[in-house]
């Protein structure tokens, strides 16, 4: 059986994209593990840190609007480093994508906010 060049190229692109996602998620997991294990942060940092997860029902246009609003908010805060000597680098990650979990009879997307300080 011969695989068409277009199909082979599409499969290669999917594999490459999956490799990038796996590497980034692995890096994120390592970063979170390092944070959780740190013992040099005061309670003010632990109280201020946020881990949040939500699921929303949005159209593609609404998701685009949400993404634009998020990037605008991030832009307002990313103008430069604080001059306060107590400031440190803070990692912020956001993933917003269609979730097909609702299509499965076994799982339902989480429809509530799940925020936690660690």
N, C-alpha and C positions, 0 to 999 in steps of 0.2 A: 504494500500500500504506500502510495506516495502522498506526502503532506505538501500542500500548496505553500509557496514561499510567503504569501500573505499570512497564512495561518501560523507558520513557523515564526515569522517576525512578531506577530501578536503575542504568541506564547512566550517568546524571549523577552518582550517588553514587560509582560506581566511578571515574569520571573525576576527581572531586574528591579521592578517597582517593589516587589515583595521583599527583596533583599535590602532595599533602602529602608522600608518600613521596619523590618526586623532589626536592623542596626540602630535606627533611631529609638525604637521602643526599648531595646536593650540598654542603650545609653541612658534613657530616661529612668529605667528601673534601677540602674546602678547609681544614678544621682540621688534618687529617692532613698535608696538603702543607705547611702553615705549620710544624707541628712538625718534620717531616723537614728543612726548610730552615733551622731555627734554628741559630745558631752560638754562642748565649750560654749553652747548657746544658752543665754538666760531665758527665764520664763517669758519675758516680753516678746522674744522671737518665736517661741513655741505658741504663744497665744495669738500672735499676728499671722502665723503661717496658715495656709488654707489648702485643703484638698477638697475639691468639689466635683460632683458628677450630677448631671441632669439629662433628662430626655425630653424633648419638645416635639410637638407635631407642627411642622413647618412646610411651606411650599419652597420650591427652589428660590423664588424671588425673596421670600422672607429670610431664608438662610443667607442669601447674599447680603441682605440688609443687616442682618445680625453680624455677619463677618465684617462688614464695613464699619459698623458701630464699635465693634471690639477693637479693630485696628486703629480707629480714631482715638479711643480711650487709651490704648497702648502708646500711641504716638504722643499724647499729652504727657505721659509719664516718662517717656524714653528720651527726653531732650538732653539729658546729660546726667552725670553722676552727682548725687547730693554732696554738698560740701561738708556735711556733718561727719565728723570722724567715726561716728557709730554706724554709719551706713555700710552696707556690704552688698555684693551682687546677689540678686534674687532671680531664680529661674521661674519663668512663667511659660506654661504650655497650654495650648488649647487645641482640641481635636473636635471638629464639627463636621459630621458626615451622615448620609442616610444610613440607618441601621435596619437591616432586614430581619432582625430578631423577632419582630412582631409577626412576620409571615410564618414563623415556626409555631406549631401547636405546643411545643415544649417550653418556650420562653416568651416572656413579655418584656418589652423594654421598661426600664425603671422610669416611672412617670413622676417621681418626686425628687426634689433636690436632696442630695446626700453630701452635706458639707461637714467637714471634720477638721479640728485643729489637732496637729501632731507635734 
